[in-house]
Amino acid sequence: MTRAVLLVEGESDRIAVETLAARRGRHLAANGVDVVAIGGAQAVGRVLAGYESVRVGGLYDVGEQRAVLRGLERAGVAADGFFACDPDLEGELVRALGSERMLALVTARGQLGAFDTYRKQPAKRSLPLEAQLHGWLHNWKIRYA
């Protein structure tokens, strides 16, 4: 029985949240928590109509804050339990792991060469390692989720 719903923007976000929870010994579905990918922040108001009888929260990219808050307001739902990821869930992951651990993960997955090619691009060279890793992860998010 669903007791709570966590809305996330996309499928990679759903996979990442469920995977992280499982790795920390939390089995969300078994505890009545459904993680639902809504297909983008613009859908939050429309999606909320289907969850009137359960506790609802959400994660969204900070750049989508206006759209999310507008959707919540239109649905008559308080913003409590909805959190902006800055700049997005991938950025939060890189920050939480730290650059060195994230780089170790890229290496362990056999993608250090591809990452090095990515970071040598003219637009990426001057970025700090954390920003390079965020950009890399954004491109590979389903695989790393």
N, C-alpha and C positions, 0 to 999 in steps of 0.2 A: 504494500500500500504506500502510495506516494504521500509523504508528509511535507516535503519541501522540494523546491525546484531552483536550480541555479541556471540562469540563462547566460549563455556565452554567444559571441558573435558567429563563430564558424566551427566547422567540424574539427579542424586542427586544435582549436581551443578546447573543445569537448574532450578530445582524446588526451590532450596534455593534462587537463584537470583530473580526469579519471585515472590516468597513469600515475600521476604524482600522489593522489590519494591512496591508491593501492600500494604504492611503494612505502607509504608511511603507515600501512596497516589499516587504512580506512576503506571499507567497502561501501561506497556511497549507496548504490542501489539496494543492497541488503539492509541498509539503515533508513530506507525510505526517502533517499535523496536522488532525484533525477537531474542529470546535467543535460541541458537541451541546447543544441546549436540552432539559432534562430535565423540564420542566413543574413546576418548584418544588423547593425545597431538600429537602422531605420525601421526594423520590424518590431521593436520592443513593445510599442503601444498595442499593436494588433495581436501579438502573441499573448500578452498579459490577460486578455479577455478569457482565455482558456484555463486560467489558473486562479480563479477567484476564491477557491476553497482551501488553498494550500499556501504555506509561507513561500515567498518568492524573493530571490536575490539575483544578482548578476555581476558579471565582469565585462568591461568594455574598454576599447581603446580611448585614451584621453582625448584624441581628436574627434571622437564621436559624442562627447559629453553633451553638447547642445541637443543633438537628436535624441539621445537617451532621456535626458531630463524632460524634454518636450513630450516624448511618448509616455513617460511616467505620469506627467501632469494630466495629459489627456485621458489616461486610464484611471486617474484618481488614486494612484499608488504613490506612497511616500518613497523617497530615494534611499531610505535606510536599507542597508543590505545590498546596495548597488555600489560597486567600486570601480573607479577608473584605473586602468593599467597604463603606466607612463613609460614609454609612449604606447606600448601594447603588451600583450602577454609575453611575447618573445623577449622584449626588453626587460621585463620583470624577471624572467628566467635567467637571462645572462647576468643581471645584477645580483640575483640570489646566489647563483653558483660562483660568480666571480670569473674574471677573464681566464685565469690559469686553469680552473677546473673545466670551464667550457672548452678551452683549447685542448685539454686532455681528452674530452669527450669526442671532439672532432677527430683527433688523432686516433683514438680507440676505434672509431668507425671507419678508419682507413681513408679519411677525406682531407688529410692535411695538405696534400699536394693541390687538390682542387681549391681548398680555402686559400692557400698561398697565391694561386692564380687570381682568385677573386680579389684579394687584398692588394694586388699589384696594379689593379686598374687605376688609371689616373685619378678618377673621382674618389677612390677609396684610400689611396696611399697616405694622405695626411690625416686621416681619421684615427682617433685613439683605438686601441685594440678592442675595447668594449663595443664601440660603435661598429667596427668591422664585423665582430661576431654577431651583433644584433642583425645587421644586414644579411649576413650569411644565413643565420637561423631563419630569418623571414622567408628567404628563398627555399629553404629545406624544411619548413615547419612540420609538414605532415610526417616526414621521415623521422624527425627528432622528437615529435610528440610521443 
